[in-house]
Amino acid sequence: MCGGVPTELINVVAAGGGFAGTETIAGVNDFLRESIRFYPHLTEDLVRVVLVHPGDVILPELGPKLGAYAQKKLAERGVEIRVDTKVVQVEDDAVELSDGSRIPAQTVIWTAGTSLNPLVAKLPCKLDHGRIVTDEYLELPDWPGVWALGDCASVLDRKTGRPYPPTAQHAVRQGKTVAKNVYAAVRGGTKKPFSFSTLGLLAAIGRRTGVANILGVNFSGFIAWFLWRTIYLSKLPRFEKKVRVALDWTLDLLFTKDLVHFLDLRPPTVSHAEEEAHSSLVASRR
Ligand SMILES: Cc1cc2nc3c(=O)[nH]c(=O)nc-3n(C[C@H](O)[C@H](O)[C@H](O)COP(=O)(O)OP(=O)(O)OC[C@H]3O[C@@H](n4cnc5c(N)ncnc54)[C@H](O)[C@@H]3O)c2cc1C
């Protein structure tokens, strides 16, 4: 409680300072701080938005320089960043951290990694960190005619000697390679090895700023945010969807966030049979 306000209702904690955690906490922070002025009994200093990250800098995939930039920008906007720290326990109204501190919060955003479908672990094939090991053609070495791709597959990048990262950029291109290789295997042709270099990584960190690495070049600030929007817009399927989103994003530049919330609360429904049974019960008691 702070000045009679239960702070655990306003505080938000995100576990994991990767792309999902950082982008989400930046958006939540902007949303809360922009909305607070519509609630006269609340003040901005009551809001606590915390990003907990086990490494020494957030957004590790983008390198320490962009990670440090993102940290600085978020901290300037009031996000509390706890590096070298992990969430160890989540309770109903508090979050416990590895440094022993407790943050009163009922809203916790978990972005500390995803796990594969448990089915993969049961497959009788070679796994690397839980992912199915394939050869360069995305075929399972001991299982000719069986292919794996995307997040569930561990495909070695021969340039780096490490598996390709689990991103959509890779999954989509692996899909095309597998399609061609299945065709080649069935019709008799030459299979194509999978080879792809990450084109870029982008993160929006709120208030029209972003961080990006495109083809090895670092961008930050408004230009990175603009690239983020333009690139993701271009990836949307169908022209109609692109126009709808582009219009929405344009209006977003002119107006503040839409805070209207329609509560979908309904009274409990009672069937005619239940109503009749209730009426006859009441009548019989008279
Ligand atoms: C929050 C978040 C943000 C991300 N942002 C980005 C980004 O900005 N850029 C980027 O490149 N990548 C991003 N990624 C990663 C990207 O989403 C994945 O790399 C990509 O979706 C992998 O594709 P996939 O087809 O291997 O797996 P998925 O897209 O997960 O598809 C697997 C499908 O298989 C289905 N399935 C599961 N089990 C079974 C079963 N037993 N039988 C049949 N179907 C089953 C699932 O329902 C699902 O539809 C993000 C991921 C997350 C979680």
The ligand as an SDF file (V2000), in Angstrom:
LIG
                    3D

 53 58  0  0  0  0  0  0  0  0999 V2000
    7.0130  -13.4090  -28.2660 C   0  0  0  0  0  0  0  0  0  0  0  0
    7.7910  -13.8330  -29.4820 C   0  0  0  0  0  0  0  0  0  0  0  0
    8.2190  -12.8550  -30.3880 C   0  0  0  0  0  0  0  0  0  0  0  0
    8.9280  -13.2200  -31.5250 C   0  0  0  0  0  0  0  0  0  0  0  0
    9.3270  -12.2460  -32.4040 N   0  0  0  0  0  0  0  0  0  0  0  0
   10.0110  -12.5890  -33.5020 C   0  0  0  0  0  0  0  0  0  0  0  0
   10.4240  -11.5970  -34.4300 C   0  0  0  0  0  0  0  0  0  0  0  0
   10.1800  -10.4160  -34.2290 O   0  0  0  0  0  0  0  0  0  0  0  0
   11.1170  -11.9980  -35.5360 N   0  0  0  0  0  0  0  0  0  0  0  0
   11.4030  -13.3080  -35.7720 C   0  0  0  0  0  0  0  0  0  0  0  0
   12.0300  -13.6120  -36.7970 O   0  0  0  0  0  0  0  0  0  0  0  0
   11.0200  -14.2790  -34.9180 N   0  0  0  0  0  0  0  0  0  0  0  0
   10.3370  -13.9550  -33.7930 C   0  0  0  0  0  0  0  0  0  0  0  0
    9.9430  -14.9280  -32.9120 N   0  0  0  0  0  0  0  0  0  0  0  0
   10.2820  -16.3330  -33.1910 C   0  0  0  0  0  0  0  0  0  0  0  0
    9.3150  -16.9380  -34.2120 C   0  0  0  0  0  0  0  0  0  0  0  0
    7.9800  -16.7670  -33.7590 O   0  0  0  0  0  0  0  0  0  0  0  0
    9.6120  -18.4200  -34.3710 C   0  0  0  0  0  0  0  0  0  0  0  0
   10.9730  -18.6000  -34.6530 O   0  0  0  0  0  0  0  0  0  0  0  0
    8.8030  -19.0200  -35.5210 C   0  0  0  0  0  0  0  0  0  0  0  0
    7.4250  -18.8790  -35.2770 O   0  0  0  0  0  0  0  0  0  0  0  0
    9.1530  -20.5130  -35.6620 C   0  0  0  0  0  0  0  0  0  0  0  0
    8.2900  -21.1030  -36.5960 O   0  0  0  0  0  0  0  0  0  0  0  0
    7.9120  -22.6430  -36.4470 P   0  0  0  0  0  0  0  0  0  0  0  0
    7.0490  -22.9430  -37.6210 O   0  0  0  0  0  0  0  0  0  0  0  0
    9.1430  -23.4540  -36.2470 O   0  0  0  0  0  0  0  0  0  0  0  0
    7.1060  -22.7750  -35.0780 O   0  0  0  0  0  0  0  0  0  0  0  0
    5.7080  -22.1310  -34.6810 P   0  0  0  0  0  0  0  0  0  0  0  0
    5.4700  -20.8390  -35.3760 O   0  0  0  0  0  0  0  0  0  0  0  0
    5.6940  -22.1700  -33.1770 O   0  0  0  0  0  0  0  0  0  0  0  0
    4.6530  -23.1680  -35.2580 O   0  0  0  0  0  0  0  0  0  0  0  0
    4.5190  -24.4580  -34.7180 C   0  0  0  0  0  0  0  0  0  0  0  0
    3.0940  -24.8790  -34.9640 C   0  0  0  0  0  0  0  0  0  0  0  0
    2.9770  -26.2850  -34.6870 O   0  0  0  0  0  0  0  0  0  0  0  0
    1.7810  -26.4900  -33.9760 C   0  0  0  0  0  0  0  0  0  0  0  0
    1.9190  -27.7540  -33.2130 N   0  0  0  0  0  0  0  0  0  0  0  0
    2.5090  -27.9440  -32.0090 C   0  0  0  0  0  0  0  0  0  0  0  0
    2.4080  -29.2500  -31.6630 N   0  0  0  0  0  0  0  0  0  0  0  0
    1.7760  -29.8730  -32.6500 C   0  0  0  0  0  0  0  0  0  0  0  0
    1.3790  -31.2300  -32.8730 C   0  0  0  0  0  0  0  0  0  0  0  0
    1.6190  -32.1900  -31.9870 N   0  0  0  0  0  0  0  0  0  0  0  0
    0.7290  -31.5300  -34.0190 N   0  0  0  0  0  0  0  0  0  0  0  0
    0.4800  -30.5430  -34.9390 C   0  0  0  0  0  0  0  0  0  0  0  0
    0.8200  -29.2580  -34.7770 N   0  0  0  0  0  0  0  0  0  0  0  0
    1.4620  -28.9250  -33.6560 C   0  0  0  0  0  0  0  0  0  0  0  0
    1.6560  -25.2590  -33.0930 C   0  0  0  0  0  0  0  0  0  0  0  0
    0.3180  -25.0880  -32.6830 O   0  0  0  0  0  0  0  0  0  0  0  0
    2.1080  -24.1640  -34.0470 C   0  0  0  0  0  0  0  0  0  0  0  0
    1.0510  -23.6800  -34.8150 O   0  0  0  0  0  0  0  0  0  0  0  0
    9.2200  -14.5990  -31.7660 C   0  0  0  0  0  0  0  0  0  0  0  0
    8.7780  -15.5760  -30.8600 C   0  0  0  0  0  0  0  0  0  0  0  0
    8.0760  -15.1960  -29.7140 C   0  0  0  0  0  0  0  0  0  0  0  0
    7.6170  -16.2610  -28.7410 C   0  0  0  0  0  0  0  0  0  0  0  0
  1  2  1  0
  2  3  1  0
  2 52  2  0
  3  4  2  0
  4  5  1  0
  4 50  1  0
  5  6  2  0
  6  7  1  0
  6 13  1  0
  7  8  2  0
  7  9  1  0
  9 10  1  0
 10 11  2  0
 10 12  1  0
 12 13  2  0
 13 14  1  0
 14 15  1  0
 14 50  1  0
 15 16  1  0
 16 17  1  0
 16 18  1  0
 18 19  1  0
 18 20  1  0
 20 21  1  0
 20 22  1  0
 22 23  1  0
 23 24  1  0
 24 25  2  0
 24 26  1  0
 24 27  1  0
 27 28  1  0
 28 29  2  0
 28 30  1  0
 28 31  1  0
 31 32  1  0
 32 33  1  0
 33 34  1  0
 33 48  1  0
 34 35  1  0
 35 36  1  0
 35 46  1  0
 36 37  1  0
 36 45  1  0
 37 38  2  0
 38 39  1  0
 39 40  1  0
 39 45  2  0
 40 41  1  0
 40 42  2  0
 42 43  1  0
 43 44  2  0
 44 45  1  0
 46 47  1  0
 46 48  1  0
 48 49  1  0
 50 51  2  0
 51 52  1  0
 52 53  1  0
M  END
$$$$
